[in-house]
Amino acid sequence: MKLKSVVVRRKSKLLLLLLFAITLQSNKSEEGMFPLSSLSGLDLQKAGLKISAKELYNPDGISLIDAVVRLGGCTGSFVSPDGLIITNHHCAFGAAASISDSAHDYITNGFKASTHEEERSVDLPVKITVSYQDVSTDVLQDANKISDPVVRIKTINEKIKQIELKERENNPGLLCEMSEMFTGKQYVLFRYKTIKDVRLVYVPPRSVGEYGGETDNWVWPRHSGDFSFVRAYVAPDGSAAAYSPSNVPYKPAKHFKINASTLKENDFVFILGYPGRTYRHQPSQFFEYHQDHQLPFISKVYDWQIAKMEELGKGNKNVELAYSSRVKQLANVTKNYKGKLQGFRRIGLLQNKIDEETAMQTFIESDPLLMEQYGNLLRDIDKIYIDKMADADKFLWLTQLMNTPGIFRASMILNRYRKENQALMKTKWEEAVISNATTIRSEIRGAYGQRSLEFDKGWLTMMFTDCFDRRLVNMFAGNGAIVNDPNPRKAIGNFVRNIIENSYLNDPKNIDTLLATNPTKVFKKFDDLQRLSKVIFDFYIELDARRIQQDAALNLLLSKYVEIKMYWKKQNFTPDANITLRFTYGYVRGYKPNDGEYDKPFTTLKGIIEKCDNTTFVMPASYQQLYEAKDFDKYMDINLGDLPVDFLYNMDTTGGNSGSPVLNAYGELVGVNFDRAYTATINDYAWNENYSRSVGCDIRYVCWVLKKVAHADNLLQELGQ
């Protein structure tokens, strides 16, 4: 009995220590994409903030947080009382492309609305964080009693749906979404105000917005004017509404003041934004999976797609414009992935994680009580990842094949609906199809995207050749002729050409017509392409079922992984970024990315002139004359003796932070975040002040472009300039 009491006390002590580790507020400076709940634990005045913490974030009133918005997959911020939002050029690139054609090339030439009436409606919805609430106890109360990982995950997901549904009923004017902050451990409900009517106001010409194109992407020094403006509109009564000529500019609760006077090295700066995904609290096997499988495979696939789309767009402006947004998106990702792979090798990230876990296991083994609860944790994680690694190439191949827009994706969608409605085929099959016809039609239209038959044939030929080369699995619907052909690559090409050219799916209008007139016939037509995609879809379902079981088991194990790691290190961890509002701070600062090299923190107009070669680096015609006349207006930096363009800072950012406001110590807008240096692409997995640098467009350059290049006096006046 005495021994039992000791064990109970030890368990209680351990529980309290773990609870302390989880609730402890971090006081780390610089590193961290901090949730709003962590701000009270930061000594920001000591770091350099000149305003009060409540001016930054006030849950009971108006604060700077209210000026920040989520804009599609980017961030933006209000910069006027009339709903004007500043974000990145690359964040509005797709919107500009969507209203462009060969006669109105807003991608190359830019877009400017001189009046509200000239602003163009685009699909770029806005979300504004209204409030948040930790609901972990409610989410996990039933799940914590369940030992089966799959049932546990299903229980968690069902509870999340119930909470979100109840919240939407209680707050009909808000969008309510759950976010997992720590895997299997912490869940926070976020409430957002949404604005649907967003209009394009100003996009600089491509020669300004992405000076140097992909050549300069993810590198330093940069000279890009990566900014644009949109405006939010609402109904006259202030409610969110779809586009209508009667809508009026939205009146934000807060907007940022522009400070275009001074910014210098070592100045304190901070960012509020919606960073995408980071993976810093994952085990070493996760890093191995990304390093050895995911990053190199997807980078290779995207390189092929980019080259093919550029080939198809040559000599055809409309095709080039149709592909432009996709090419830009893929090029951005593939270069980022190559930077990540360099980062993995450069800092030995995988081995560092392995060494860390070896030390953590030694710590666990030093205490019998820890051994009882965590002794097999790392081995159990490793067992799951051995299975995941075995399926890695197959899963990545299938995922890319299924998700890339085009004819094959359309075919996969039809097979998915067949599968989902299989049980209804003999009873209410037709009723089910007819009732879903509108949804199916919309999804099918989206599946085709901007693709052409030439792209589809090339894409499938490349993917099936890759599958054949890897000896993954026979996915050719039993077509032994391919495997036995003396020239299998030629056989694959012929096979793909035949199944696409002879399929009724080769024209999206066929699907549209059938869904509008005889929906069930869509699912009864079954050609060779459909048969092939069914074989692949069924294989994917089988593989995905295994993946679901693996991820369910990992969900429980990773909650314990973070728990013991916090206890071992005796510190709290900032949750990985997950597209929710975060705060990060640091300083304007250069760095030494390579041996013998120092990068200064500012670039200038002089650098644009020096880079110009009229091929890759093409600047506006007026720049040379403006530079020679030193016509910088009030936006010249006296310390630089030139017009500042872009600048570096050591803040912790990632994808999704694009368009985030860079603010000075007084909460004034001094720049727009748009990129990271190549060495900082590894930020998603690890951050370090030595190599992590983010890049912003100086607000002085923004204002100078508006004044001297765009002659947008209306915008300058609205910005208080």
Helices and strands as residue ranges (DSSP letters): H 2-23, E 34-35, G 36-41, H 44-47, H 53-56, G 64-67, E 68-71, E 74-78, E 84-87, H 89-98, H 106-109, E 111-112, G 116-118, E 120-122, E 126-134, H 136-140, G 143-145, H 149-170, E 175-182, E 186-195, E 197-203, H 206-209, H 213-216, E 228-234, E 248-249, E 268-273, H 284-289, I 290-294, H 295-313, H 317-347, H 349-365, H 368-374, H 377-403, H 407-420, G 422-424, H 429-435, H 437-448, H 453-470, H 480-484, H 488-501, G 504-506, H 508-517, H 519-524, H 528-569, E 582-587, E 602-604, H 605-611, H 623-628, G 633-635, E 644-649, E 661-664, E 669-676, G 678-684, E 694-698, H 699-704, I 705-709, H 713-718
